[in-house]
Amino acid sequence: MLLESLRDTFSKNIPFDTIPPTFQDAIRLANALDVEYIWIDSLCIIQDSKDDWQTEAAQMASIYSLSYVTISATAAQDSAAGLREQHPMLKHPCEVIPSWTGFENQIPPVPVRIVNRSAFCDAVLAQPLFRRGWVFQEWILSPRTIHVARDQLWWTSASDMTSEGFAANETCEGFDFDVHREYIHTMAPGTLYSMESQSEESLQLVWHTLLQEYMSRSLTFESDRLVAFAGIASFYQSHTKMKANSYLAGIWRHVLLQDLLWTISEGRKVSPPQNYRAPSWSWASVEPAPDTKKKFLIGSQEINIKLSETEQPWVCTATVIEASVAITGSEFGSVSGGYIVLQGPLIKARLSMNMIDLSNRLTEEQALEFVPGGKLRFVQNRVTVPGGPTVATMGAYTHMSATRALLDDVIPTVLAEEVVDIYLSVFYCRFNRDGSPIGQALVLVRGIEKGEFRRIGQVGMTGETIEPWAENRDFSKFAPLTDEEEFLSMGNRPGIYNYRIV
């Protein structure tokens, strides 16, 4: 690998026999394709230089999107394995000429090929390499990729897919490959190359899908969470013509309020300051559990659903006063700090949690809540607003089901107490068809400074937690904040405050 001490030596000559077998084979393959240059991260980025790593990571969008072809060592365990030789009998589909007893004269013999319908999923999508966070941008940004799989070579591009098992000049277009359920929504290569003709709504969906895909992939170092996505973010910005400095630790400035309402289940919140890597309001501040694809949503699902013409629209109740992050290199890379100043409703509430010992009664439902290495796990929580109306007096707005928070941390630090003071930062409100009010908010806890908070989750407000808003569509009916340390300053209306989230 390239180290600072070897920089001068490597710039003159790299002995071929010192290069790991997988990279040797990749160089041979590049030569066979008459490609003169090859990019290998460990030979092109100084491995013991954080500055060089940050600089080159910011260029990944150009490196992959402008490449001739990317070689993916899909079947290789590591750099020492080499690009494995494929079994010759696995390359070609089985070809048979069926005979139809009794119809020999009516049906002429026609060769039929029998193809393994799950071959691409098994050989490429389901392989460990494909689940790595750093590999995701290679898959998305590369215009062409050769996958050296265990059975054969596969070729994917923005326009087609084929393999050695298909005849020359024949693609897999129109062939119905089976894809396992967990990979059925995998974003196709080349998706980003058609963005310029899409609507803003479609572009937002593309971005949300990218993040959902990315958060299902693993990283050796979770501190790379923003950096390993930087190439995609950079490409997305340039192809959607967004302004510079519009990227805030993984969230775009123009949809900040909407995309702050991300949710994740079975994640782990990074506790500052020991392992700081992103503000608490950024999705990069959590460590996703394995296979988080179905458990991570960027932006509230309720907000993203398109309403019918007969439904009342969402009313935005908050305003972004200021938003800033301290970047350590590229705009799309690591950050050392960040904050958002908002003006909007800030409601003091309580979060109560029910703790259950799962060690002796692990039912199917509770198994979903089990945390390896510990017996206790909160299995339910409830958000209540002190002084709010009781269920008996809520009339048409009665909701018997409790309002529950979607907490970012599978074992939140607030579990030291069964009842915790929280604050609801309300972003959106609307009325359902039945006339009941609902809202979307962040769950916050107090920070260190005056008017400062940290995010610990997200909540869909129903019933008594949002009912006081319904009467006049304002927040004057909620109990006011009485401690001046709870906010930066008063807002322009009762129940409205200026506050900071870090």
Helices and strands as residue ranges (DSSP letters): G 4-6, H 7-12, G 16-18, H 21-32, H 41-44, H 50-57, H 60-65, E 70-72, H 88-91, E 94-96, E 112-114, H 119-120, I 121-125, G 128-131, H 133-141, E 144-148, E 153-157, E 161-163, G 181-183, G 191-197, H 200-214, G 222-224, G 227-229, H 230-239, E 247-248, E 251-252, G 253-255, H 256-259, E 263-264, E 268-269, G 283-285, E 286-287, E 296-297, H 301-304, E 315-316, E 319-327, E 335-357, H 364-367, E 376-384, G 391-393, G 395-397, E 405-407, G 413-416, E 419-431, E 437-446, E 452-461, G 463-465, H 467-470, G 484-486, E 489-490, E 496-501
